[in-house]
Amino acid sequence: MAIFVNIDKAKEVWKDKIRVARKPALEKLDVDFVKAQETSSDTSSIVTDKQTLRDLPSQVDSATTTDEIKAVW
């Protein structure tokens, strides 16, 4: 009997793992952003980093194999 992976379920599980893993990074970037605003520093790189982290779960949607899913993070 062969083992089959439910790709849709695997995607959802991986998205949840990404969300948990990125939470501390987003929180740190939020603090960095506020500090940068307080000193009138450039915030563009912080905004870019935050958007990259936010986009990770949606990148899983285009994956068709478990290896592609794992490659997202």
C-alpha positions, 0 to 999 in steps of 0.5 A: 500500500502506497502512502499518499500526501494530501497536498492541500492539507500539507499546504495548510499545515506548512502555512501554520508553521510559517505563521508561528515561526515568523511571529517573533520576527514580525514583532521585532520588526515592529519594534525596529520600525517604531524606533526608526520612526522616532529617530526619523530614520529610513524605514524602507528596508524594515517595511520590505522585510515585513512584507516578505514575511507576510508573503511567505504563506501565499507562496505555498499556494503555488507548490505542487509537491511536498519538496516545493512546500518545504522550500518556501521556508 
